[in-house]
Amino acid sequence: MTTQNRSDSYNGDMSRRVEMHTAAMDWQASPSGTVWRKRLHRVGPAESGQVTSIVRYDKSSKFPAHPHPDGEEILVLEGVFSDEHGNWPAGTYLLHPEGFTHAPFSEQGCILFVKLRQYSGEGRSYVTVDTNAMAWEQSVVQGIEQKTLYRDPNFQDSTELERWAAGVDVGTLSYAGGVEIFVLQGEIEDERGRYQQGAWLRLPPGDQHRPGSANGCELYIKRDAVASLLSESV
């Protein structure tokens, strides 16, 4: 389900569930001409609002130096993403706090999962995590392992990678602060549908579902952040 409101924001009503299947979406050009995106959600101006996107850098792509008001989150899905602070291969997780500035580029090209202007608040740390070097840890649910990417007691939101064993039964899950799920590998299903690699789901605060994975999967999961996002209803 995709919604579009009168101000041309996309999936901007945070009270509604959203499902996006990015494998079936076309790439759209950014102003740079060598960076492309598939926008999953936007509230606010076209190039400066709150945005969740899949972003593709062509080989030798670059952006001029720019700040990140309200922060930025990046998970490198393919290739190598770079800026003056380092080279970040697939599996790298980055959290850029309020006011962070960089000039990103990619020599060989890359694909990223990106969230812009969704990390306001003083005191957030600059985070770089090589998820490939992290060990999987058992979660509170048997059959689910996790890697914690971001958790700070001063902020409500948290971000994890989760690896679900084939046939795991998690029961009914409820999300007081909402949840975003991005399928990195495999497939999940719930009572409303099936979601293959590249699918992105956003469940609003208070929603629930009963997800499962017949053959196992790996997921990016952000909890308790939806309630804090800007919202525009149709």
Secondary structure as the mmCIF struct_conf table of DSSP 4:
data_model
#
loop_
_struct_conf.conf_type_id
_struct_conf.id
_struct_conf.beg_label_comp_id
_struct_conf.beg_label_asym_id
_struct_conf.beg_label_seq_id
_struct_conf.end_label_comp_id
_struct_conf.end_label_asym_id
_struct_conf.end_label_seq_id
STRN STRN1 GLN A 4 GLN A 4
TURN_TY1_P TURN_TY1_P1 ARG A 6 SER A 7
BEND BEND1 ASP A 8 ASP A 8
STRN STRN2 TYR A 10 TYR A 10
BEND BEND2 ASN A 11 ASN A 11
TURN_TY1_P TURN_TY1_P2 MET A 14 SER A 15
BEND BEND3 ARG A 16 ARG A 16
STRN STRN3 VAL A 18 HIS A 21
HELX_RH_3T_P HELX_RH_3T_P1 THR A 22 ALA A 24
BEND BEND4 MET A 25 MET A 25
HELX_LH_PP_P HELX_LH_PP_P1 ASP A 26 TRP A 27
STRN STRN4 GLN A 28 ALA A 29
TURN_TY1_P TURN_TY1_P3 PRO A 31 SER A 32
BEND BEND5 GLY A 33 THR A 34
STRN STRN5 VAL A 35 VAL A 43
BEND BEND6 GLY A 44 PRO A 45
TURN_TY1_P TURN_TY1_P4 ALA A 46 SER A 48
BEND BEND7 GLY A 49 GLY A 49
STRN STRN6 GLN A 50 TYR A 57
HELX_LH_PP_P HELX_LH_PP_P2 ASP A 58 ASP A 58
TURN_TY1_P TURN_TY1_P5 LYS A 59 SER A 60
STRN STRN7 SER A 61 LYS A 62
STRN STRN8 HIS A 66 HIS A 68
TURN_TY1_P TURN_TY1_P6 PRO A 69 ASP A 70
STRN STRN9 GLU A 72 ASP A 83
TURN_TY1_P TURN_TY1_P7 GLU A 84 HIS A 85
STRN STRN10 GLY A 86 PRO A 89
TURN_TY1_P TURN_TY1_P8 ALA A 90 GLY A 91
STRN STRN11 THR A 92 HIS A 96
TURN_TY1_P TURN_TY1_P9 GLU A 98 GLY A 99
STRN STRN12 PHE A 100 HIS A 102
STRN STRN13 PHE A 105 SER A 106
BEND BEND8 GLU A 107 GLN A 108
STRN STRN14 CYS A 110 LEU A 116
BEND BEND9 ARG A 117 ARG A 117
BEND BEND10 GLY A 121 GLY A 121
TURN_TY1_P TURN_TY1_P10 GLU A 122 GLY A 123
HELX_LH_PP_P HELX_LH_PP_P3 ARG A 124 TYR A 126
STRN STRN15 VAL A 127 ASP A 130
HELX_RH_3T_P HELX_RH_3T_P2 THR A 131 ALA A 133
BEND BEND11 MET A 134 MET A 134
HELX_LH_PP_P HELX_LH_PP_P4 ALA A 135 TRP A 136
STRN STRN16 GLU A 137 GLN A 138
BEND BEND12 VAL A 140 VAL A 141
TURN_TY1_P TURN_TY1_P11 GLN A 142 GLY A 143
STRN STRN17 ILE A 144 ARG A 151
TURN_TY1_P TURN_TY1_P12 PRO A 153 ASN A 154
BEND BEND13 PHE A 155 GLN A 156
STRN STRN18 SER A 158 TRP A 164
HELX_LH_PP_P HELX_LH_PP_P5 ALA A 165 ALA A 165
TURN_TY1_P TURN_TY1_P13 ALA A 166 GLY A 167
STRN STRN19 VAL A 168 ASP A 169
STRN STRN20 LEU A 173 TYR A 175
TURN_TY1_P TURN_TY1_P14 ALA A 176 GLY A 177
STRN STRN21 VAL A 179 ASP A 190
TURN_TY1_P TURN_TY1_P15 GLU A 191 ARG A 192
STRN STRN22 GLY A 193 GLN A 196
TURN_TY1_P TURN_TY1_P16 GLN A 197 GLY A 198
STRN STRN23 ALA A 199 LEU A 203
TURN_TY1_P TURN_TY1_P17 PRO A 205 GLY A 206
STRN STRN24 ASP A 207 HIS A 209
STRN STRN25 GLY A 212 SER A 213
BEND BEND14 ALA A 214 ASN A 215
STRN STRN26 CYS A 217 ARG A 223
BEND BEND15 ASP A 224 ASP A 224
HELX_RH_3T_P HELX_RH_3T_P3 VAL A 226 SER A 228
BEND BEND16 LEU A 229 LEU A 229
#
